[in-house]
């Protein structure tokens, strides 16, 4: 899953306005941010294998430190501690950040082929919705715009951009998702990891700016 993760960001923001939306954008993709760094440094492994699923050419054959269930729980716990310590927040707010981090693994479980380990590199799981393009894209769109609707209902625009900015951004995100699903595969594992990392930074930057247009 890609942009569907951001639906969780918007939904969590609607529950607690004290959490910056840009930080939630990072939180829901945190294990993928680590994955990109680990792939670029050779710690985790991926192959480009067109056709391995109907919508995603990545053979994610070794990623125990980011995408195992145990790793996801540990990174979520680290997020809880880090956010509570840095922001001096309540346990509830820190829990929401941790839940946003862990939501990545839960949503990935739905779409991935069986490549998500339970622990280390063993007992791999995945329901394989990536093999059903229409269903996968509908799921991404539903999660994304469902979260955006919750966010819009819980906030008020302070400018014209604030009124239309987030919905337009959602359309842009869905267009990017369509390109990922149906465009050319990345030329190399390094290119895939670097492109993902840049995307996460850019999207967090855009939402940081747009969030200032609502209150």
C-alpha positions in Angstrom: 0.0 0.0 0.0 1.1 3.6 -0.7 -1.2 6.6 -0.5 -3.9 4.7 1.4 -1.6 4.9 4.5 -2.2 8.6 4.5 -5.8 8.1 5.2 -4.8 7.0 8.7 -2.8 10.2 9.1 -5.9 12.3 8.4 -8.1 10.2 10.6 -5.7 10.4 13.5 -5.4 14.1 13.1 -9.2 14.4 13.4 -8.9 12.6 16.8 -6.2 14.9 18.2 -5.4 18.2 16.6 -2.3 18.6 18.7 -0.4 16.2 16.5 1.2 17.8 13.4 -0.2 16.3 10.3 3.2 16.3 8.6 4.5 14.1 11.5 1.6 11.7 11.0 2.5 11.6 7.3 6.0 10.5 8.4 4.6 8.1 11.1 2.4 6.1 8.8 5.3 5.6 6.4 8.0 5.3 9.0 8.7 1.6 8.4 9.0 2.4 4.7 11.3 5.3 5.3 13.5 2.9 7.2 13.1 0.3 4.5 14.3 2.8 1.8 17.3 3.6 3.9 18.0 0.0 4.7 17.8 -1.0 1.0 20.1 1.8 0.0 22.6 0.6 2.6 22.3 -3.1 1.8 20.7 -4.1 5.1 17.4 -5.2 3.5 16.9 -6.6 0.0 14.5 -6.2 -2.9 14.4 -7.3 -6.5 12.6 -5.7 -9.5 10.4 -8.6 -10.8 7.7 -7.3 -13.2 4.6 -9.5 -12.9 5.3 -10.7 -9.4 2.0 -9.0 -8.6 -0.4 -7.4 -11.0 0.3 -3.9 -9.7 3.6 -3.9 -7.9 6.9 -5.2 -9.4 8.9 -5.3 -6.1 10.0 -8.7 -4.9 10.4 -7.7 -1.2 12.2 -10.9 -0.3 14.2 -9.7 2.7 13.0 -7.0 5.1 13.0 -8.4 8.6 14.1 -5.2 10.3 11.2 -3.0 9.0 8.3 -5.2 7.9 8.2 -8.1 10.3 5.3 -8.0 12.8 7.8 -7.9 15.7 9.8 -5.1 14.1 6.6 -3.1 13.4 5.6 -3.4 17.1 9.1 -2.4 18.2 9.2 0.7 15.9 5.7 1.6 17.2 6.8 1.4 20.8 9.9 3.5 19.9 7.6 6.1 18.4 5.5 6.1 21.5 8.5 6.8 23.7 10.1 9.3 21.4 7.0 11.4 20.9 6.0 11.4 24.5 9.6 12.4 25.5 10.1 15.1 22.9 6.6 16.6 22.9 5.8 15.9 26.6 2.4 14.7 25.4 -0.2 12.6 27.1 -0.1 8.8 26.9 -3.2 9.0 24.6 -1.5 11.3 22.1 1.7 9.3 22.1 -0.4 6.1 21.6 -2.1 7.6 18.6 1.3 8.3 17.0 2.4 4.7 17.8 -0.9 3.4 16.3 -0.2 5.4 13.2 3.2 3.8 12.8 1.8 0.3 13.4 -1.1 0.8 11.0 1.4 0.6 8.1 2.0 -3.1 8.8 -1.7 -3.9 9.2 -2.6 -2.2 5.9 0.4 -3.8 4.1 -0.8 -7.2 5.3 -4.0 -6.7 3.2 -2.2 -5.8 -0.1 1.2 -7.5 0.0 1.8 -11.0 -1.3 3.2 -13.3 1.4 6.4 -11.4 2.1 5.7 -9.8 5.5 7.5 -11.9 8.2 6.1 -12.7 11.6 9.6 -12.3 13.0 13.0 -12.2 11.5 12.6 -13.7 8.0 10.1 -16.4 8.8 6.4 -17.2 8.6 5.7 -14.7 5.8 2.1 -13.4 5.4 0.1 -11.3 3.0 -3.4 -11.4 1.5 -2.3 -10.4 -2.0 -4.8 -7.7 -2.9 -2.1 -6.2 -5.2 -3.0 -9.0 -7.6 -6.5 -7.4 -8.1 -5.8 -3.9 -9.6 -9.3 -2.5 -9.4 -9.8 -3.7 -5.8 -6.4 -2.4 -4.8 -6.9 1.0 -6.3 -10.4 1.3 -4.8 -9.0 0.4 -1.4 -6.3 3.0 -1.6 -8.8 5.7 -2.7 -11.3 4.7 0.0 -8.8 4.9 2.8 -7.3 8.1 1.6 -10.5 10.1 1.0 -12.2 8.6 4.0 -9.4 10.0 6.1 -9.5 13.3 4.3 -13.3 13.6 4.9 -12.8 13.1 8.6 -10.1 15.7 8.7 -12.1 18.3 6.8 -15.1 17.7 9.1 -12.9 18.3 12.2 -11.2 21.5 10.9 -12.1 24.9 9.4 -10.5 26.6 6.4 -8.8 29.9 7.0 -8.3 30.7 3.3 -9.4 29.6 -0.2 -6.5 27.2 -0.4 -7.5 25.8 3.0 -10.9 25.0 1.6 -9.8 23.2 -1.5 -6.1 22.3 -0.9 -6.5 19.0 0.8 -9.0 17.5 -1.6 -6.9 18.6 -4.5 -3.8 17.1 -2.8 -5.8 13.9 -2.4 -6.5 13.7 -6.1 -2.8 14.3 -6.8 -1.8 11.5 -4.4 -4.3 9.1 -6.1 -2.8 10.0 -9.5 0.6 9.2 -8.2 -0.7 5.9 -6.9 -2.1 5.1 -10.3 1.3 5.8 -11.9 2.9 3.5 -9.4 0.4 0.7 -10.2 0.3 1.0 -14.0 3.5 2.9 -15.0 6.9 1.5 -15.8 8.7 -0.4 -13.1 11.7 1.3 -11.4 15.0 0.6 -13.1 16.7 -0.7 -10.0 16.2 -1.4 -6.3 18.2 1.7 -5.5 16.0 3.8 -7.7 12.9 2.3 -6.1 14.1 3.1 -2.6 15.3 6.6 -3.4 12.1 7.5 -5.2 10.0 6.3 -2.3 12.1 8.3 0.2 11.9 11.5 -1.8 8.1 11.0 -2.2 7.7 10.7 1.6 9.6 13.9 2.2 7.8 15.8 -0.5 4.4 14.7 0.6 5.1 15.6 4.2 6.4 19.0 3.1 3.2 19.7 1.1 0.9 18.7 3.9 2.9 20.8 6.3 2.1 23.8 4.1 -1.5 22.9 3.5 -2.2 22.3 7.2 -1.5 26.0 7.9 -4.5 26.9 5.8 -6.9 25.1 8.2 -7.5 25.2 11.9 
